[in-house]
Structure formats: C-alpha cells, structure tokens
Amino acid sequence: MKKMQLSIFANIALVLLELIVFNVEYQADGNNIFIYYTNDSNLLALVSGILYLLFGMVAVSRNRTQGIISSWMVKKYTGMIPMAVRLLRFTATSCLMVTFTVVLTVLGPEKGYHHEFLEETRLITHFMGPMISFGSFCFLENEVRLPKYAPKIVLGVTALYAVVLIILNVTGKVYGPYSFLHVLEHPIYVSVFWSIVIIGGAYVIAAMIWKLYNRTKIK
C-alpha cells in the first residue's frame, strides 16, 4: 500500500480522535480550553489533518472521482499536497511533540505519569495524538522537502502563546494553566528560565522533526 494511502488512514484516525477530544473538552470548559497549549496544539492537529485529508483523498482518487466538488478540485489540483498544508501539518506535529515532551519531563513527574498520560482525554492529547501525527508526518507524508524557515514558525507560535499567557497571568485574567506560567509566584529569573527552556525547546524539537522529515523524504 502506498505511503499516501497509509497517511490518509493515519490522518483519519487523528481527526476522529481530535474530534472526540474537542467535543469533550469544549463541553466541559467552553472557551477556556484555548488557554492550554495542549488543546491549541491538538486543535491545530485537527485542522491540519482535515486539510491534509481533503487534498490527499483528491490525489488518491484522481481519474476515479465523480462528485461535483471533487471533480472540480481534480481539474484545479496538481496532485501534490500544497506546501501551506504541509507547513501546517509540520507546525501541528511539532507543537504536539512539545506537549508530549513537557508532559514527559515536567508535568509527569509533577502530577504523576498515570494522571498525565492515561486519565480522561490525556491519553489522546498527550500520547496518541502526538505519536500518530509524528509517525504519519515524518515517515508517510514526506514527499517534498520542507523549507529551512519551517522551525521558525513553531518558534513563533510557541513564543506568541507564552507572551499572551504571561500577560494574562500578570493581569490576573488567567491563572496558569501550567505551574511554570505562575509568573507572579516566581522570581523574575525563574520565569525567564522557563521561557527560554520552553520556547527554545520548541525550536529544537521542530528542528529535529524538520531534519528527520527531510532526511526520510521520498526520492
């Protein structure tokens, strides 16, 4: 079975899991779900997965489609996943792996690995989502090289999240939601340290994924 077809199955699984998460989390917390980097990265994975499936299934079904919309897309579509969609998949995968790494190294030891990896929707948001997205993106979706600036997108996204949440914490509109964002309870150097670690770590993770993706691309 071709890599494209396998990647479609993987993204279908990813999208279904993320839909479950979004439905459960939104019913429980409403718009408050967006203050969590975990939920934001999983929502990004949902959107990028849907877009990948839209273009991927058209590519697979070329010359075999009969639907009005799909037929129109086939006429307009070259058969390659647009770079914008690939970059969105890259950003989502990198952010999910940032979440996984933070849970593995910070939240797990702090709150317990069983709690962070197995309870409620965390099995999906902290483990299954990151693993499925990482495996599919790096080994099944790698048809073209990603541009060198790709990791900087993840750096920018993570830095933007940090700046917004720090401001919300300083103004008292949000508490946390992670312990290292409790900036009013830490000395300034602690907040600076964690900002460098998280934002810098996000860039390193993104750079590693970028390198792996480009190294394993289809010849």
Phi, psi and omega per residue, in radians:
M1 nan 2.366 -3.084
K2 -1.164 2.702 3.140
K3 -1.041 -0.677 -3.131
M4 -1.032 -0.758 3.136
Q5 -1.151 -0.709 3.091
L6 -1.129 -0.692 3.129
S7 -1.153 -0.560 3.092
I8 -1.159 -0.782 3.096
F9 -1.067 -0.728 3.137
A10 -1.113 -0.720 -3.129
N11 -1.283 -0.521 3.029
I12 -1.096 -0.799 3.098
A13 -1.060 -0.761 -3.140
L14 -1.075 -0.826 -3.115
V15 -1.097 -0.759 -3.140
L16 -1.087 -0.755 3.126
L17 -1.133 -0.728 -3.130
E18 -1.206 -0.565 3.070
L19 -1.132 -0.698 3.081
I20 -1.068 -0.819 -3.130
V21 -1.063 -0.859 -3.089
F22 -1.071 -0.720 3.139
N23 -1.105 -0.808 -3.119
V24 -1.170 -0.839 -3.071
E25 -1.176 -0.696 -3.105
Y26 -1.213 -0.647 3.086
Q27 -1.146 -0.550 -3.105
A28 -1.424 -0.734 -2.998
D29 -2.146 -0.085 -3.141
G30 1.088 -2.453 -3.101
N31 -1.190 -0.213 3.126
N32 -1.152 -0.255 3.141
I33 -1.114 -0.405 -3.040
F34 -1.368 -0.103 3.093
I35 -1.424 -0.151 -3.134
Y36 -1.665 2.208 3.069
Y37 -1.026 -0.648 3.119
T38 -1.010 -0.873 -3.117
N39 -1.179 -0.662 3.120
D40 -1.105 -0.757 -3.136
S41 -1.185 -0.626 3.103
N42 -1.260 -0.591 3.061
L43 -1.169 -0.684 3.075
L44 -1.089 -0.666 3.092
A45 -1.130 -0.657 3.107
L46 -1.094 -0.860 -3.115
V47 -1.123 -0.809 -3.118
S48 -1.154 -0.617 3.108
G49 -1.140 -0.723 3.114
I50 -1.098 -0.782 -3.137
L51 -1.138 -0.701 3.117
Y52 -1.102 -0.737 3.128
L53 -1.131 -0.686 -3.133
L54 -1.017 -0.875 -3.119
F55 -1.374 -0.612 -3.112
G56 -1.147 -0.749 -3.118
M57 -1.215 -0.550 3.049
V58 -1.145 -0.715 3.140
A59 -1.099 -0.745 -3.120
V60 -1.194 -0.604 -3.044
S61 -1.681 0.242 3.120
R62 -0.981 2.381 -3.122
N63 1.249 0.069 3.130
R64 -2.210 0.069 -3.054
T65 -1.651 2.581 -3.132
Q66 -2.209 -0.195 -3.132
G67 -1.196 2.670 -3.109
I68 -1.103 -0.892 -3.097
I69 -1.169 -0.822 -3.114
S70 -1.125 -0.635 3.116
S71 -1.141 -0.695 3.107
W72 -1.126 -0.729 -3.141
M73 -1.133 -0.678 3.138
V74 -1.068 -0.690 -3.141
K75 -1.171 -0.597 -3.087
K76 -1.586 -0.223 -2.929
Y77 -1.850 2.345 -3.071
T78 -1.424 -0.230 -3.111
G79 1.814 -0.109 3.119
M80 -1.846 2.528 3.054
I81 -1.190 2.234 -3.138
P82 -1.001 2.515 -3.121
M83 -1.036 -0.597 3.132
A84 -1.061 -0.684 3.112
V85 -1.210 -0.711 3.106
R86 -1.091 -0.712 3.132
L87 -1.179 -0.596 3.082
L88 -1.186 -0.710 3.073
R89 -1.116 -0.698 3.110
F90 -1.097 -0.803 -3.137
T91 -1.102 -0.782 3.136
A92 -1.094 -0.789 -3.131
T93 -1.107 -0.759 3.134
S94 -1.098 -0.774 3.141
C95 -1.140 -0.658 3.078
L96 -1.118 -0.682 3.128
M97 -1.266 -0.483 2.996
V98 -1.109 -0.803 3.089
T99 -1.001 -0.859 -3.135
F100 -1.025 -0.754 -3.108
T101 -1.175 -0.726 3.122
V102 -1.134 -0.711 3.102
V103 -1.125 -0.746 -3.101
L104 -1.147 -0.660 -3.009
T105 -1.796 -0.399 -3.059
V106 -2.086 -1.057 -3.035
L107 -1.251 -0.628 3.114
G108 -1.049 -0.955 3.095
P109 -1.080 -0.508 -3.087
E110 -1.363 -0.748 -3.031
K111 -2.009 -0.134 -3.128
G112 1.821 2.315 -3.105
Y113 -1.183 -0.594 3.114
H114 -1.085 -0.765 3.136
H115 -1.120 -0.747 -3.015
E116 -1.454 -0.395 -3.086
F117 -1.951 -0.328 -2.996
L118 -2.125 -0.384 -3.039
E119 -1.533 2.490 3.074
E120 0.953 -2.366 -3.089
T121 -1.479 0.014 -3.087
R122 -1.157 -0.448 3.077
L123 -1.016 -0.623 3.131
I124 -1.477 -0.901 -3.019
T125 -1.229 -0.535 -3.082
H126 -1.743 -0.297 -3.069
F127 -2.321 -1.122 -3.040
M128 -1.092 -0.802 3.121
G129 -1.010 -0.944 3.111
P130 -1.014 -0.738 -3.079
M131 -1.200 -0.752 3.138
I132 -1.139 -0.795 -3.119
S133 -1.121 -0.762 -3.136
F134 -1.110 -0.841 -3.116
G135 -1.091 -0.786 -3.121
S136 -1.175 -0.817 -3.062
F137 -1.145 -0.808 -3.029
C138 -1.345 -0.488 -3.002
F139 -2.096 -0.250 -3.123
L140 -2.060 -0.471 -3.061
E141 -1.759 0.115 -3.003
N142 -1.511 1.374 -3.109
E143 -1.758 -0.464 3.140
V144 -2.394 2.839 3.129
R145 -1.358 2.471 3.040
L146 -1.474 2.571 3.128
P147 -1.164 2.738 -3.072
K148 -1.116 -0.440 -3.100
Y149 -1.388 -0.090 -3.044
A150 -0.939 -0.820 -3.137
P151 -1.049 -0.475 -3.136
K152 -1.180 -0.445 3.083
I153 -1.130 -0.781 3.121
V154 -1.137 -0.709 3.076
L155 -0.999 -0.810 -3.132
G156 -1.143 -0.748 3.135
V157 -1.087 -0.799 -3.125
T158 -1.191 -0.702 3.103
A159 -1.119 -0.710 3.113
L160 -1.078 -0.774 3.095
Y161 -1.027 -0.810 -3.105
A162 -1.088 -0.781 -3.129
V163 -1.083 -0.819 -3.124
V164 -1.086 -0.788 -3.107
L165 -1.232 -0.595 3.082
I166 -1.129 -0.768 3.099
I167 -1.061 -0.772 3.138
L168 -1.128 -0.608 3.092
N169 -1.242 -0.739 -3.141
V170 -1.111 -0.675 -3.128
T171 -1.445 -0.070 3.083
G172 1.395 0.186 -3.123
K173 -1.450 -0.355 3.129
V174 -2.448 2.537 3.056
Y175 -2.014 1.914 -3.095
G176 1.511 -2.252 0.151
P177 -1.453 -0.068 3.120
Y178 -1.890 2.621 -3.051
S179 -0.999 -0.628 -3.109
F180 -1.319 -0.042 3.054
L181 -1.740 0.034 3.092
H182 -1.353 1.182 -2.980
V183 -1.132 -0.465 -3.131
L184 -1.367 -0.224 -3.119
E185 -1.779 -0.076 -3.103
H186 -2.007 2.665 2.926
P187 -1.073 2.747 -3.090
I188 -1.013 -0.693 -3.074
Y189 -1.138 -0.512 3.098
V190 -1.187 -0.763 3.117
S191 -1.110 -0.725 3.111
V192 -1.112 -0.752 3.133
F193 -1.024 -0.872 -3.108
W194 -1.160 -0.602 3.104
S195 -1.103 -0.772 3.131
I196 -1.136 -0.751 -3.107
V197 -1.112 -0.861 -3.069
I198 -1.221 -0.855 -3.115
I199 -1.193 -0.781 3.104
G200 -1.128 -0.687 3.108
G201 -1.103 -0.660 3.109
A202 -1.086 -0.691 3.126
Y203 -1.177 -0.731 3.135
V204 -1.097 -0.784 3.122
I205 -1.077 -0.776 3.132
A206 -1.100 -0.705 3.137
A207 -1.137 -0.661 3.117
M208 -1.173 -0.717 3.114
I209 -1.165 -0.714 3.094
W210 -1.023 -0.791 -3.125
K211 -1.158 -0.742 3.136
L212 -1.136 -0.753 3.137
Y213 -1.052 -0.859 -3.105
N214 -1.224 -0.527 3.140
R215 -1.242 -0.567 -3.073
T216 -1.775 0.257 -3.075
K217 -1.146 2.689 3.122
I218 -1.162 2.305 3.139
K219 -1.308 nan nan
